[in-house]
Amino acid sequence: MEIDQAEHAEVERTPTEARQGLKTGHMRYVLGISLALAVITMVILYFGNF
């Protein structure tokens, strides 16, 4: 079984082309807020049982 080299040629792309999106940084805030809410919830549940 031979593999056609033309079909499997490597494609070089810049980071922007590979990302195909904007680098806005909003997800950093979503992650931070959700992590803080998770920690606060766990603290409330922990101290709520005592």
C-alpha positions as CSV (number, residue, x, y, z in Angstrom):
1,M,0.0,0.0,0.0
2,E,1.7,3.2,-1.2
3,I,1.0,6.6,0.2
4,D,0.8,9.4,-2.2
5,Q,3.3,12.1,-1.0
6,A,1.4,14.9,-2.7
7,E,-1.7,14.2,-0.6
8,H,0.2,14.2,2.7
9,A,2.5,17.2,2.1
10,E,3.1,19.3,5.2
11,V,1.4,22.7,5.3
12,E,3.2,25.6,6.9
13,R,1.0,28.2,8.6
14,T,1.6,31.3,10.7
15,P,0.2,31.2,14.2
16,T,-2.6,33.6,13.1
17,E,-3.6,31.3,10.3
18,A,-3.5,28.2,12.4
19,R,-5.5,29.9,15.2
20,Q,-8.2,31.2,12.8
21,G,-9.6,33.6,15.4
22,L,-8.9,36.7,17.4
23,K,-6.7,36.8,20.4
24,T,-8.9,38.9,22.8
25,G,-8.0,37.6,26.2
26,H,-11.6,37.6,27.5
27,M,-11.5,33.9,28.4
28,R,-8.9,34.8,31.0
29,Y,-11.6,36.7,32.9
30,V,-14.2,33.9,32.5
31,L,-11.7,31.4,33.9
32,G,-10.8,33.7,36.8
33,I,-14.3,34.5,37.8
34,S,-15.5,30.9,37.5
35,L,-12.6,29.7,39.6
36,A,-13.2,32.3,42.2
37,L,-16.9,31.4,42.4
38,A,-16.1,27.7,42.7
39,V,-13.7,28.4,45.6
40,I,-16.2,30.6,47.3
41,T,-18.9,27.9,46.9
42,M,-16.7,25.2,48.3
43,V,-15.8,27.4,51.3
44,I,-19.5,28.1,52.0
45,L,-20.3,24.4,51.7
46,Y,-17.4,23.4,53.9
47,F,-18.2,25.9,56.7
48,G,-22.0,25.4,56.3
49,N,-21.7,21.8,57.5
50,F,-20.1,22.7,60.8
